[in-house]
Every structure is written in C-alpha cells, then in structure tokens.
C-alpha cells in the first residue's frame, strides 16, 4: 500500500505547476494581453489624428508626412556630397556635378541644413494636430470622470485616478511624436540607405547591414520586453507611493490629531523604498541594453568598414566612397541607439493609454434615457412610492419607503445611524437610481428626465461644505454661472455672512485654502448656504447641514436656513432633532422602513420611536 501511495504522488504534484512557473505564466499572459490591446489602443487614437469633421487636421497630417519624406530624402542624399568633396580633394573618380571640392562642401552644408529645416518644419506643421489631440483626449477623459457614478468615485483613489490620466495623456503625446516621427522615419531611412548600398556598391554591404540591424532589433526588443515588466512594477510602486502621499496630505488634520507624522512618513518611505528597488533594477537593465546594443552595432560597423577598406586597397572603391559608407553606417547608428528607449516608451505609452481608454470605457451607472426631456418644476412636490435600494446585494438600505413633500412644505427625515436618511438625499439628486418603486418630482420620475435639469432644480447644503481652493467670492459665485458681484453679495447677506466677509482685509477676494480649511465650520456652512441661495432652486435638500456645528453656531445657521427655505420645498435630513422640531412633517426611519410620520407634537404624543429619540437627546443635552 505504501508503494501505491508513493506511485500516485508524482501524478498529483504534476497537475499543479510550481509557483515560479505560475508567476511566469501570469506575466506572459499579461504581456500577451498588452500586445493584443496595443492594436486596439492605436485604433482608438487614430480618429484623433484623422478626424472626419476636421479637414484642416487631415491637411496638416498629409503635409507633415510629405515634409517628412523630403527631409529623409535630403538626409540620405547629404553623404553623397561629402563623398564627392573627398574624391575631389583626393583627385579620384569623376567630379560630382562638375563642382569643385569647395562647391561640394558648400552644397553638403546646404543640403544638410535643408534636411534639418524640413524636420523642424514637419514638427511645426504637426504641432497643432498633436496638441489638439491631447486637448481633446484630456477633456473627454475629464468630462467622462465627472459622468461616472458616485459608487465608482467612492471605490477609486483620487491619487491613482489622477496618475492614470496624467500618464495616459503623456503616453498619447509620446506616441504621436515618436511613433510617427521616429519609428516611421527610421524605417524609411533604412530602406533608402539599403537601396543605395545595393545599387551603388554591392549587395553584400546591404546584407551585412541588414543582418546587423535585424540582430540589433531582436536584441533590443527581447531585452526591452524584460524591461517592460520591470517598468510596470516600478509604475505600480510609483502609483502606490503617490496614493499614500495624497491620501496623507488630504487628511492633514487627522494626522496631526493623532501625532502620526512619523507613522505617515514611515508609510510613505516604505512605498518609496519599493519604488527605489524597482527603479534600480530598471536602471541596471538599461545599462545592459545600452552595452549590448553598442557591441552589436560596433561589430556591424567594423565588418562593413573592413569590407570597404579591402576594396579601396584593391582600387575598386575610392576614398570618398569609403567615407560615404562610413557616413551611412554612422547615420543609421544614431537613430538605432534610441530604438530601445523609443520601443520601451512606446510599449509603456500603450499600457498607460490602455489604462486611460479603459477609464473612458467605464460605464456610467446613472445615464439619461434616449430623448429624455428636462425636468419642469411647477410646484416642487417630491414623492417616494415603495422605494427599495441597496448599495450591496446582501444589505438592503431602503425597504418600501413611501413619503410625500408637498410644494412649499418642509419635511424632515430622522432616524438612527444607518437607517437610510442620507440615501434618500442621494436618490433624490440621482447619484444612484432606485432599484424598486419610484421617486418623482411634480409627477415626473427622476429617471425619465435629464440629470442636468434635475440638478439645476435642487440645491444641496451638505453636512460638510467642501470649498474650492480659491476666494470666498469665487466659491459663492459657483452657485450660478455668470453671477454678478451684486448677486453674490445679496446671497451672502441672505446667508448672514456678508458682514463677516467685509470685515476681512481682502473681503470677497480672501482665499479659503484647500477644502476651505482657512474658514471655521460655521463660516464654511454659511458660504455653502450662500452658494445654494445664489443658485435659487425650487427644491432644497439639507443633509445634516448643522450636525457638525456647536449649539450657538447651529442656532445662527438655522436662522439662515429658515430664510433659505421660504417659498421652497425643503427636505431636511437630520440627526439632531432640535433642529427640525418646527418642520411641517417629520418622517421617522428605522432600518430602511418608515415607522412614523407627523409633526413634532403629534409624534411626541404617540410616545413611539420619535419620542424615544427626542427624550434621549434631551437627556444627553
């Protein structure tokens, strides 16, 4: 029986490859996937270079290619004048174009200068095409990110997202410049030089050059494939370190609260240490690539020059032709030296662009229906009928919720933490779509109207007002595009913050700092209220707008909110019950279900869940 067990062991272990083989297989699969996606990425970039609706772009591309061909013809012609000058000085062969040595030297300089001039002209013609493509792609990506759902933004890290966009746009720029104006011209130049070597000298020269280039390209691509894996690891570590840095800086106050500066520095340094190791491996591999390329190209150069030297000694070649062959070899050596770098960067650019295009392909969870009309608010009635919703399938947040806010009415939604209060606000603004039932405004289901029109009709004052790193005036004016200074000041007065602003040295030009950190919580809330009042929406959503403030500030903000709600339908999501005691109607949620409705006095009289919450908060106060 023991022998039988041992005999079966190899067959079991052979079914599962070693870990190293699994890793290698996964890496090979990743590389193969990149190769397959490269063609797809190129197809996606092509419309930006050849747009059907912009003929001027197509004309510039054509002219750039024409100038490119001219510059390469001049480049491969230049050594011919050099050869003629040498032969004229050595008094060998037939004088070229009957020009003397001095004339040929001058012609050599002129043709060389023209070649460089055509290259610069090509870049100048194509510059507007490339920059337009970059701008269009960047704008499209930026706009698409704003269209993505809140669920996507919650799950993604801002640092990593910005890095993807940055590397993707840079990748497009690199691809346009090097694929079109390095790889393409290099291939054209090699073909022209190959033709000259074949017909002007002997096919053996062309064969040696072809073998050298083929071996050079094979070595470059093989080593670069290995380097791409190392570069991918380095990019991953770079992204990780960048995410940690941005996350830490955004939570500057939290870091200070817990005295975690050294902890954050160690966390960042650990990520940078891994990046350092990956970067060192990348640099070592680059040194190996450069040395290997030099060995191959030097061997090819020596072989060709030895062949030419033998023929010069035999009298079948002139000294000028020897110089000509050397000039052509040097001429192809210079662009070939950059081939590894260009190939690697193109591969990396394709990877980076692939990530960006994958981002562009992320579907928007919330989209407008085809031909959806704008929302028309006639009174501002909000109605939820049997609304079901869950963020995750295994946990239901709202379960058959029904409530109505009549035009001009203030309805408060209260309940314990996790009862689903804030979720109703997100559904109203359509950050998410309801999964069961309906949510309508003035009889129009919010899923049937355009999101832009819906957002225009709803003003939101959140629990924590986040401000742009700009002036107070800019942040208030953000409520309405094109608002005048008089309108901004009127909104500030209504929000009871005008006097405070005018007391500042720079008034409305005072900078608020990143996320408004230079202002207190109450000041930020007033700016947020002013911004919403300037928007002048018929529906107002107050999402625990005073829960983070002290009692005195809360009382002052409540006065501003009370004035803001006049003549509007107001939906108030509150945790502190004292702030909503004057609401027309109070809806009590528990575990996603409406358990009570009524005004403050009626709910207290019922001695139900609301009364429990009220008495508990009164005792705590």
C-alpha positions as CSV (number, residue, x, y, z in Angstrom):
1,X,0.0,0.0,0.0
2,X,2.9,2.3,0.7
3,X,4.3,1.8,-2.8
4,X,0.9,2.6,-4.2
5,X,0.8,5.9,-2.4
6,X,4.2,6.9,-3.5
7,X,3.4,6.0,-7.1
8,X,0.5,8.3,-7.1
9,X,2.3,11.2,-5.6
10,X,4.0,12.4,-8.8
11,X,0.8,12.5,-10.8
12,X,-0.8,14.7,-8.2
13,X,2.0,17.1,-8.0
14,X,2.4,17.3,-11.7
15,X,-1.1,18.6,-12.1
16,X,-0.1,21.9,-10.4
17,X,2.9,23.7,-11.7
18,X,5.4,25.3,-9.3
19,X,4.7,28.8,-8.1
20,X,7.5,30.3,-10.2
21,X,6.0,28.8,-13.3
22,X,2.6,30.1,-12.4
23,X,4.0,33.6,-11.9
24,X,5.9,33.4,-15.2
25,X,2.7,32.2,-16.9
26,X,0.7,35.1,-15.5
27,X,3.4,37.6,-16.6
28,X,3.5,36.1,-20.1
29,X,-0.3,36.3,-20.2
30,X,-0.2,39.9,-19.2
31,X,2.4,40.7,-21.9
32,X,0.3,38.9,-24.5
33,X,-2.8,40.8,-23.4
34,X,-0.8,44.1,-23.7
35,X,0.2,43.1,-27.3
36,X,-3.4,42.4,-28.2
37,X,-4.6,45.6,-26.7
38,X,-1.9,47.7,-28.4
39,X,-3.6,47.4,-31.8
40,X,-6.9,48.4,-30.1
41,X,-5.3,51.4,-28.5
42,X,-3.9,52.5,-31.8
43,X,-7.3,52.2,-33.5
44,X,-8.7,54.4,-30.7
45,X,-6.0,57.1,-31.2
46,X,-6.4,57.1,-35.0
47,X,-9.7,59.2,-35.0
48,X,-7.9,62.0,-33.1
49,X,-5.3,62.2,-35.8
50,X,-7.7,61.8,-38.8
51,X,-11.0,63.3,-37.6
52,X,-13.7,63.2,-40.3
53,X,-15.2,66.5,-39.2
54,X,-11.9,68.5,-39.2
55,X,-10.4,68.7,-42.7
56,X,-7.7,71.1,-41.6
57,X,-6.3,68.4,-39.3
58,X,-6.1,65.9,-42.2
59,X,-4.4,68.5,-44.4
60,X,-1.8,69.2,-41.8
61,X,-1.1,65.4,-41.3
62,X,-0.6,65.0,-45.1
63,X,1.7,68.0,-45.3
64,X,3.7,66.8,-42.3
65,X,4.2,63.4,-44.0
66,X,5.2,65.0,-47.3
67,X,7.8,67.2,-45.5
68,X,8.9,64.1,-43.5
69,X,9.7,62.2,-46.8
70,X,11.5,65.2,-48.2
71,X,13.6,65.5,-45.1
72,X,14.6,61.9,-45.2
73,X,15.5,62.0,-48.9
74,X,17.8,65.0,-48.1
75,X,19.2,63.2,-45.1
76,X,20.3,60.2,-47.2
77,X,21.5,62.4,-50.1
78,X,23.8,64.6,-47.8
79,X,26.6,62.0,-47.6
80,X,26.8,61.9,-51.4
81,X,28.1,65.5,-51.5
82,X,30.5,64.6,-48.7
83,X,31.9,61.7,-50.7
84,X,32.2,63.9,-53.8
85,X,34.2,66.5,-51.8
86,X,36.6,63.9,-50.5
87,X,37.1,62.4,-54.0
88,X,37.7,65.9,-55.4
89,X,40.3,66.6,-52.8
90,X,41.9,63.2,-53.4
91,X,41.6,63.7,-57.2
92,X,39.9,60.4,-57.6
93,X,36.9,59.5,-59.7
94,X,34.7,61.8,-61.8
95,X,33.9,65.2,-60.1
96,X,30.3,65.2,-58.9
97,X,28.1,67.6,-60.8
98,X,31.3,69.3,-62.1
99,X,31.5,71.1,-58.8
100,X,34.9,71.6,-57.1
101,X,35.8,70.4,-53.6
102,X,34.8,73.8,-52.2
103,X,31.5,73.8,-54.1
104,X,30.7,70.3,-53.0
105,X,31.5,71.1,-49.4
106,X,29.2,74.1,-49.6
107,X,26.5,72.0,-51.2
108,X,27.0,69.4,-48.5
109,X,26.3,72.1,-45.8
110,X,23.3,73.5,-47.7
111,X,21.6,70.1,-48.1
112,X,22.4,69.1,-44.5
113,X,20.8,72.4,-43.3
114,X,17.8,71.8,-45.6
115,X,17.3,68.4,-44.1
116,X,17.3,69.8,-40.6
117,X,15.0,72.6,-41.7
118,X,12.5,70.2,-43.2
119,X,12.5,68.2,-39.9
120,X,11.7,71.3,-37.9
121,X,9.0,72.4,-40.5
122,X,7.4,68.9,-40.1
123,X,7.3,69.4,-36.3
124,X,5.8,72.8,-36.7
125,X,3.1,71.6,-39.1
126,X,2.2,68.7,-36.9
127,X,2.3,70.6,-33.6
128,X,-1.3,71.9,-33.7
129,X,-2.5,68.4,-34.7
130,X,-0.8,66.8,-31.7
131,X,-1.8,69.4,-29.2
132,X,-5.5,69.3,-30.4
133,X,-5.5,65.5,-30.0
134,X,-4.1,65.9,-26.5
135,X,-6.5,68.6,-25.5
136,X,-9.5,66.6,-26.9
137,X,-8.5,63.4,-25.1
138,X,-7.8,65.2,-21.8
139,X,-11.2,67.0,-22.0
140,X,-13.0,63.8,-22.9
141,X,-11.4,61.9,-20.0
142,X,-12.1,64.7,-17.5
143,X,-15.7,65.1,-18.6
144,X,-16.2,61.3,-18.5
145,X,-14.9,61.1,-15.0
146,X,-17.5,63.6,-13.9
147,X,-20.2,61.5,-15.5
148,X,-19.2,58.3,-13.6
149,X,-21.3,57.4,-10.7
150,X,-20.6,58.1,-7.0
151,X,-20.1,54.4,-6.5
152,X,-17.1,54.5,-8.8
153,X,-15.6,57.5,-7.2
154,X,-16.0,56.1,-3.7
155,X,-14.2,52.9,-4.7
156,X,-11.3,54.6,-6.6
157,X,-8.4,56.6,-5.0
158,X,-8.0,60.1,-6.3
159,X,-4.2,59.9,-6.4
160,X,-4.3,56.7,-8.6
161,X,-7.0,58.2,-10.8
162,X,-5.1,61.4,-11.5
163,X,-1.9,59.4,-12.2
164,X,-3.8,57.3,-14.8
165,X,-5.0,60.5,-16.6
166,X,-1.5,62.1,-16.4
167,X,0.3,59.1,-17.7
168,X,-2.3,58.4,-20.4
169,X,-2.1,61.9,-21.8
170,X,1.7,61.9,-21.7
171,X,1.5,58.5,-23.4
172,X,-0.5,59.9,-26.3
173,X,2.0,62.8,-26.7
174,X,4.9,60.4,-26.7
175,X,3.2,58.1,-29.2
176,X,2.4,60.9,-31.6
177,X,5.9,62.2,-31.5
178,X,7.9,59.0,-31.6
179,X,5.8,56.5,-33.4
180,X,5.1,58.9,-36.3
181,X,8.4,60.8,-36.3
182,X,11.0,58.3,-35.0
183,X,10.0,54.7,-35.9
184,X,8.4,55.6,-39.2
185,X,11.2,57.9,-40.4
186,X,13.8,55.4,-39.2
187,X,12.2,52.6,-41.3
188,X,12.1,54.9,-44.3
189,X,15.7,56.0,-43.8
190,X,16.9,52.4,-43.5
191,X,15.1,51.4,-46.7
192,X,16.6,54.3,-48.7
193,X,20.1,53.5,-47.4
194,X,19.6,49.8,-48.2
195,X,18.7,50.7,-51.8
196,X,21.8,53.0,-52.1
197,X,24.1,50.4,-50.7
198,X,22.7,47.7,-53.0
199,X,22.8,49.7,-56.3
200,X,25.8,52.0,-55.7
201,X,28.1,49.4,-54.2
202,X,27.3,45.7,-53.7
203,X,24.5,43.6,-52.3
204,X,27.0,42.2,-49.7
205,X,27.1,45.5,-48.0
206,X,23.3,45.7,-47.8
207,X,23.2,42.1,-46.4
208,X,25.7,42.8,-43.6
209,X,23.8,46.0,-42.7
210,X,20.5,44.1,-42.8
211,X,21.8,41.3,-40.6
212,X,23.3,43.8,-38.1
213,X,20.0,45.7,-37.9
214,X,18.0,42.5,-37.6
215,X,20.1,41.2,-34.8
216,X,20.2,44.7,-33.2
217,X,16.4,44.9,-33.3
218,X,15.9,41.4,-32.0
219,X,18.2,42.0,-29.1
220,X,16.6,45.4,-28.3
221,X,13.1,44.1,-28.4
222,X,13.9,41.0,-26.3
223,X,15.7,42.9,-23.6
224,X,13.0,45.7,-23.7
225,X,10.3,43.1,-23.2
226,X,12.0,42.1,-19.9
227,X,12.5,45.8,-19.0
228,X,8.8,46.5,-19.6
229,X,7.9,44.0,-16.8
230,X,10.4,45.9,-14.5
231,X,9.0,49.2,-15.6
232,X,5.4,48.0,-14.9
233,X,6.5,47.1,-11.3
234,X,8.1,50.5,-10.9
235,X,4.9,52.2,-12.1
236,X,2.8,50.2,-9.7
237,X,5.1,51.3,-6.8
238,X,5.0,54.9,-8.1
239,X,1.2,54.9,-8.1
240,X,1.1,53.3,-4.6
241,X,3.5,55.9,-3.2
242,X,1.6,58.8,-4.9
243,X,-1.7,57.5,-3.5
244,X,-0.3,57.3,0.0
245,X,1.2,60.8,-0.2
246,X,-2.1,62.4,-1.5
247,X,-4.2,60.5,1.0
248,X,-2.0,61.6,3.8
249,X,-2.0,65.3,2.7
250,X,-5.8,65.3,2.3
251,X,-6.1,64.0,5.9
252,X,-3.6,66.5,7.2
253,X,-5.7,67.4,10.3
254,X,-6.3,63.8,11.2
255,X,-2.5,63.1,11.0
256,X,-2.0,66.0,13.4
257,X,-4.7,64.9,15.8
258,X,-3.1,61.5,16.3
259,X,0.5,62.7,16.2
260,X,1.1,60.4,13.3
261,X,3.6,62.4,11.3
262,X,6.4,59.8,11.8
263,X,4.0,57.0,11.1
264,X,2.9,58.6,7.8
265,X,6.5,59.3,6.9
266,X,7.4,55.7,7.5
267,X,4.4,54.5,5.5
268,X,5.4,56.8,2.6
269,X,9.1,55.8,2.9
270,X,8.2,52.1,2.7
271,X,6.3,52.7,-0.5
272,X,9.2,54.8,-1.9
273,X,11.7,52.0,-0.8
274,X,9.9,49.5,-3.0
275,X,9.9,52.1,-5.8
276,X,13.6,52.6,-5.3
277,X,14.3,48.9,-5.6
278,X,12.2,48.7,-8.8
279,X,13.9,51.8,-10.3
280,X,17.4,50.4,-9.6
281,X,16.5,47.2,-11.4
282,X,15.3,49.3,-14.3
283,X,18.5,51.3,-14.4
284,X,20.6,48.1,-14.3
285,X,18.7,46.6,-17.2
286,X,19.1,49.9,-19.2
287,X,22.9,49.7,-18.8
288,X,22.8,46.1,-20.0
289,X,20.7,47.1,-23.0
290,X,22.9,50.0,-24.0
291,X,26.1,48.0,-23.8
292,X,24.6,45.1,-25.8
293,X,23.4,47.5,-28.5
294,X,26.9,49.1,-28.7
295,X,28.5,45.7,-29.1
296,X,26.2,44.6,-32.0
297,X,26.3,47.9,-33.9
298,X,30.1,48.2,-33.5
299,X,30.7,44.7,-34.9
300,X,28.5,45.5,-37.9
301,X,30.3,48.8,-38.4
302,X,33.7,47.2,-38.3
303,X,32.7,44.4,-40.7
304,X,31.4,46.8,-43.3
305,X,34.3,49.2,-42.9
306,X,36.8,46.3,-43.3
307,X,35.0,45.2,-46.5
308,X,35.2,48.8,-47.8
309,X,38.9,49.1,-46.8
310,X,39.8,45.9,-48.7
311,X,38.1,47.3,-51.8
312,X,39.8,50.7,-51.5
313,X,43.2,48.9,-51.4
314,X,42.2,46.8,-54.4
315,X,41.3,50.0,-56.2
316,X,37.6,49.1,-56.8
317,X,36.4,51.8,-54.4
318,X,37.6,55.4,-53.9
319,X,38.4,57.0,-50.6
320,X,35.3,59.1,-51.0
321,X,33.1,56.0,-51.3
322,X,34.9,54.6,-48.2
323,X,33.9,57.8,-46.3
324,X,30.4,57.5,-47.8
325,X,29.9,54.0,-46.4
326,X,31.2,55.1,-43.0
327,X,28.8,58.1,-43.1
328,X,25.8,55.9,-43.8
329,X,26.8,53.5,-41.0
330,X,27.1,56.3,-38.6
331,X,23.9,57.8,-39.9
332,X,21.9,54.6,-39.1
333,X,23.7,54.1,-35.8
334,X,22.4,57.3,-34.2
335,X,18.6,56.6,-34.6
336,X,19.2,52.9,-33.8
337,X,20.8,53.9,-30.4
338,X,17.4,55.3,-29.4
339,X,15.4,52.3,-30.7
340,X,15.4,50.6,-27.3
341,X,14.3,53.7,-25.5
342,X,11.7,54.5,-28.1
343,X,10.3,51.0,-28.2
344,X,10.1,50.7,-24.4
345,X,8.5,54.1,-24.1
346,X,6.0,53.2,-26.9
347,X,5.2,50.0,-25.1
348,X,4.7,51.9,-21.8
349,X,2.8,54.6,-23.6
350,X,0.4,51.9,-25.0
351,X,0.0,50.5,-21.5
352,X,-0.7,53.9,-20.0
353,X,-3.1,54.8,-22.8
354,X,-4.8,51.5,-22.4
355,X,-5.5,52.3,-18.7
356,X,-6.9,55.7,-19.8
357,X,-9.1,54.2,-22.5
358,X,-10.3,51.6,-20.0
359,X,-11.3,54.5,-17.8
360,X,-13.1,56.1,-20.7
361,X,-14.9,52.8,-21.3
362,X,-16.1,52.6,-17.7
363,X,-19.9,52.8,-18.0
364,X,-21.9,55.4,-16.2
365,X,-24.2,53.7,-13.7
366,X,-26.7,56.6,-13.9
367,X,-27.4,57.7,-17.5
368,X,-30.1,59.7,-19.3
369,X,-32.7,57.9,-21.3
370,X,-32.6,58.5,-25.1
371,X,-34.5,61.7,-25.8
372,X,-35.2,62.4,-22.1
373,X,-36.9,65.8,-21.5
374,X,-35.9,68.4,-19.0
375,X,-37.5,68.4,-15.6
376,X,-40.2,71.0,-15.3
377,X,-40.9,72.1,-11.7
378,X,-44.3,73.7,-11.3
379,X,-44.7,73.3,-7.5
380,X,-41.9,71.2,-6.2
381,X,-43.8,68.1,-4.9
382,X,-41.5,65.2,-4.0
383,X,-43.0,61.7,-3.9
384,X,-41.3,58.4,-3.0
385,X,-43.5,55.4,-3.6
386,X,-42.4,52.0,-2.3
387,X,-38.7,52.8,-2.9
388,X,-36.2,49.9,-2.5
389,X,-32.5,50.4,-2.6
390,X,-29.2,48.7,-1.5
391,X,-25.6,49.6,-2.1
392,X,-24.7,45.9,-1.8
393,X,-27.0,43.0,-2.6
394,X,-26.5,41.5,0.9
395,X,-27.7,44.6,2.8
396,X,-30.9,46.4,2.0
397,X,-30.9,50.1,2.9
398,X,-34.4,51.2,2.0
399,X,-37.3,48.8,2.0
400,X,-40.6,50.0,0.6
401,X,-40.2,53.7,1.7
402,X,-43.1,56.0,0.8
403,X,-43.3,59.7,1.7
404,X,-44.5,62.9,0.1
405,X,-43.3,66.5,0.5
406,X,-45.9,68.9,-0.9
407,X,-44.9,72.2,-2.6
408,X,-43.5,74.7,-0.1
409,X,-43.6,72.1,2.7
410,X,-40.6,71.3,5.0
411,X,-40.3,67.6,5.6
412,X,-37.7,66.3,7.9
413,X,-36.3,62.7,7.8
414,X,-34.9,61.4,11.1
415,X,-33.7,58.1,12.4
416,X,-30.8,56.4,14.0
417,X,-27.4,56.0,12.1
418,X,-27.7,53.6,9.2
419,X,-31.5,53.9,8.9
420,X,-31.2,55.3,5.3
421,X,-31.7,59.0,5.8
422,X,-28.8,60.3,3.6
423,X,-29.5,57.6,1.0
424,X,-32.9,59.3,0.2
425,X,-31.0,62.5,-0.5
426,X,-28.6,60.7,-2.9
427,X,-31.5,59.1,-4.7
428,X,-33.3,62.5,-5.0
429,X,-30.2,64.0,-6.6
430,X,-29.8,60.8,-8.6
431,X,-26.3,59.9,-7.5
432,X,-28.0,56.4,-7.7
433,X,-31.2,55.1,-9.2
434,X,-33.9,53.5,-7.1
435,X,-34.0,49.7,-7.5
436,X,-37.7,49.4,-6.8
437,X,-40.6,51.7,-6.7
438,X,-40.3,55.3,-8.0
439,X,-39.1,58.8,-7.0
440,X,-40.8,61.7,-8.7
441,X,-40.9,65.5,-8.7
442,X,-44.2,67.0,-9.7
443,X,-45.3,63.7,-11.1
444,X,-42.1,63.2,-13.3
445,X,-40.0,60.2,-12.4
446,X,-36.4,61.4,-11.9
447,X,-35.2,58.5,-14.1
448,X,-37.1,59.9,-17.1
449,X,-35.7,63.4,-17.1
450,X,-32.2,64.7,-17.9
451,X,-29.7,64.8,-15.0
452,X,-28.6,68.3,-15.8
453,X,-32.1,69.7,-15.5
454,X,-32.7,67.7,-12.2
455,X,-29.5,69.1,-10.7
456,X,-30.5,72.6,-11.7
457,X,-33.7,72.4,-9.7
458,X,-32.2,71.1,-6.4
459,X,-30.0,73.0,-4.0
460,X,-28.0,71.0,-1.5
461,X,-26.4,72.1,1.7
462,X,-24.3,69.1,2.9
463,X,-23.1,68.3,6.4
464,X,-19.5,69.3,5.5
465,X,-19.4,72.0,2.9
466,X,-16.3,71.5,0.7
467,X,-14.9,74.6,-0.9
468,X,-12.6,75.2,-3.8
469,X,-9.1,76.4,-3.1
470,X,-10.0,79.9,-4.3
471,X,-11.6,83.1,-3.0
472,X,-14.8,83.4,-0.9
473,X,-16.3,85.3,-3.8
474,X,-15.5,82.5,-6.3
475,X,-17.0,79.9,-4.0
476,X,-20.2,81.8,-3.6
477,X,-20.4,82.7,-7.3
478,X,-20.0,79.0,-8.1
479,X,-23.8,78.6,-7.4
480,X,-24.6,80.4,-10.6
481,X,-22.5,80.6,-13.7
482,X,-22.1,84.3,-14.7
483,X,-23.4,85.7,-11.4
484,X,-22.7,89.4,-10.8
485,X,-21.0,90.8,-7.8
486,X,-24.3,92.3,-6.6
487,X,-26.0,88.9,-6.8
488,X,-23.1,87.3,-4.9
489,X,-23.3,89.9,-2.1
490,X,-27.1,89.6,-2.0
491,X,-26.8,85.8,-1.4
492,X,-24.1,86.4,1.2
493,X,-26.4,88.8,3.1
494,X,-29.2,86.3,3.0
495,X,-26.8,83.7,4.4
496,X,-25.8,86.2,7.1
497,X,-22.1,86.1,6.1
498,X,-21.7,89.4,4.3
499,X,-20.6,91.4,7.3
500,X,-18.0,88.8,8.2
501,X,-16.6,88.9,4.7
502,X,-16.4,92.7,4.6
503,X,-14.5,92.6,7.9
504,X,-11.7,90.6,6.3
505,X,-8.7,92.5,4.9
506,X,-9.3,91.2,1.3
507,X,-13.1,91.0,1.6
508,X,-14.6,88.7,-1.1
509,X,-11.1,88.2,-2.5
510,X,-10.0,86.3,0.6
511,X,-8.6,82.8,-0.2
512,X,-10.3,80.0,1.7
513,X,-7.4,77.5,1.4
514,X,-7.7,73.9,0.3
515,X,-11.1,72.5,1.0
516,X,-11.9,75.8,2.9
517,X,-9.5,75.0,5.8
518,X,-8.9,78.7,6.5
519,X,-12.6,79.1,7.5
520,X,-14.4,77.7,10.6
521,X,-17.1,75.2,10.2
522,X,-19.9,77.8,10.7
523,X,-18.2,80.1,8.1
524,X,-17.9,77.3,5.6
525,X,-21.6,76.4,6.1
526,X,-22.7,80.0,5.5
527,X,-20.6,80.1,2.3
528,X,-22.3,76.9,1.3
529,X,-25.8,78.3,2.1
530,X,-25.0,81.5,0.1
531,X,-23.8,79.4,-2.8
532,X,-27.1,77.5,-2.8
533,X,-29.2,80.6,-2.4
534,X,-27.5,82.1,-5.4
535,X,-28.5,79.0,-7.3
536,X,-32.1,79.8,-6.3
537,X,-33.5,76.3,-6.7
538,X,-37.2,75.5,-6.1
539,X,-36.2,72.4,-4.0
540,X,-33.8,72.5,-1.1
541,X,-32.0,69.4,0.4
542,X,-30.4,69.9,3.8
543,X,-28.3,66.9,4.5
544,X,-27.5,67.2,8.3
545,X,-26.3,70.7,7.5
546,X,-25.7,71.7,11.1
547,X,-24.8,68.4,12.9
548,X,-21.1,69.2,12.9
549,X,-21.5,72.7,14.5
550,X,-21.7,73.9,18.1
551,X,-25.0,74.9,19.5
552,X,-24.5,78.7,19.2
553,X,-23.3,78.5,15.6
554,X,-26.1,75.9,14.8
555,X,-28.7,78.4,16.0
556,X,-27.3,81.1,13.8
557,X,-27.1,78.8,10.8
558,X,-30.7,77.6,11.5
559,X,-31.9,81.2,11.0
560,X,-30.1,81.4,7.7
561,X,-31.5,78.0,6.6
562,X,-35.0,79.0,7.7
563,X,-34.8,82.1,5.5
564,X,-33.4,80.0,2.6
565,X,-36.3,77.6,2.8
566,X,-39.0,80.2,2.4
567,X,-41.1,79.6,-0.7
568,X,-39.3,76.3,-1.4
569,X,-39.9,72.6,-0.9
570,X,-37.4,71.6,1.8
571,X,-36.2,68.1,2.5
572,X,-34.2,68.0,5.7
573,X,-32.1,65.0,6.7
574,X,-31.3,65.5,10.4
575,X,-29.7,63.6,13.3
576,X,-30.2,66.4,15.9
577,X,-33.9,66.5,16.4
578,X,-34.0,70.0,17.9
579,X,-33.2,71.4,14.5
580,X,-36.3,70.0,12.9
581,X,-39.0,70.5,15.6
582,X,-40.6,73.2,13.5
583,X,-40.8,71.1,10.3
584,X,-44.3,70.7,8.8
585,X,-43.9,67.0,8.8
586,X,-41.4,64.5,10.3
587,X,-40.7,61.1,8.9
588,X,-39.1,58.5,11.1
589,X,-36.9,55.8,9.5
590,X,-35.7,52.6,11.1
591,X,-33.7,50.1,9.2
592,X,-34.9,51.4,5.9
593,X,-38.6,51.4,6.8
594,X,-40.9,54.4,7.6
595,X,-42.2,53.7,11.2
596,X,-43.8,57.1,12.0
597,X,-45.0,60.3,10.3
598,X,-46.4,63.5,11.7
599,X,-45.5,66.9,13.2
600,X,-43.4,67.3,16.3
601,X,-46.3,67.5,18.8
602,X,-48.2,64.6,17.3
603,X,-45.2,62.3,17.3
604,X,-44.4,63.1,20.9
605,X,-48.0,62.3,21.8
606,X,-47.7,58.9,20.2
607,X,-44.8,58.0,22.5
608,X,-43.2,55.9,19.8
609,X,-39.8,55.8,18.3
610,X,-39.6,59.6,17.7
611,X,-40.4,60.3,21.3
612,X,-37.7,57.8,22.4
613,X,-35.1,59.6,20.3
614,X,-36.3,63.0,21.4
615,X,-36.1,62.3,25.1
616,X,-32.8,60.6,24.8
617,X,-31.3,63.6,23.0
618,X,-32.8,66.0,25.6
619,X,-31.3,64.0,28.4
620,X,-27.9,64.0,26.6
621,X,-28.1,67.8,26.2
